[in-house]
Amino acid sequence: MTILYKIDNSLYVNITNKCPCACVFCVRLEHDSVGECESLWLEKEPTLEEIIDAFEKHNLEDYDQIVFCGYGEPLERLDTVVEICKWIKAKSKTPIRINTNGLADLIHKKETAPTLEGLVDSISISLNAPDVKSYLEIARPKFGEISFSHLLYFASECKKVIPQITFSVVDILSGEQIEGCKRLASEMGIALRVREMIK
C-alpha cells in the first residue's frame, strides 16, 4: 500500500481514493500510479497511525515540501489531514501543501478552510473551468450545480488563513476557457497555474 511517494523533491501523501468529482482528464482513469511509485489504489484507507509510521521512515528535512495529493481528494479525510499536519509541524519546518478540488465544505457540510489555519503553507485548488456549465462538463461533481460557487467560496476563505493560494487548470481546456479562468482568478486576487495534463 503506497501512502507516501516522491515526485521531484516533494513527498506526496496518498490517504484516500474517495473523490466527489470524476474529471474527464483524471490520471487515475488511465494509470494505476504516477511516476515510479507503486499503485496508488488503496486496499483500505490507512489509519492515522499507519500514516505517521510511514512518515517516520523519512527525514522530512530532505524534501522541498510535503504535498497531500494522491488518488483521491485529501480533504475527504479532513480530520486526519489536520492531525498529520500538526504532527509534521511539531517535527519539521518543511512546508505543507494541499492539492484539492475545493469541495470540502460540501463534503463535510460545514466551512472547512478555518481548520487549516496555521497548519497549511500553500493550497492548490483545481478550478478547471471559468463558469458553472463548463465546470459540470469537465469536473462532473456529484454535488451538481452548487459545486462551482462552493469552490469559489472555499478559495476566498482560504485566502484569509493560508499564506499561498493558487488555482490550477489543465492545458486540455480551450484557449477561451483558459482566458476565462485567468480573468476569474484575477478578479479574486488568486494566482493561476496552467498545468500539463498527466499522461
PyMOL commands that set and color helices and strands:
alter all, ss='L'
color gray80, all
select helices_A, chain A and resi 27-29+48-55+60-62+74-91+104-108+113-116+132-139+146-161+175-188
alter helices_A, ss='H'
color red, helices_A
select strands_A, chain A and resi 4-7+10-13+65-68+96-100+122-126+164-170+191-195
alter strands_A, ss='S'
color yellow, strands_A
deselect
rebuild
show_as cartoon
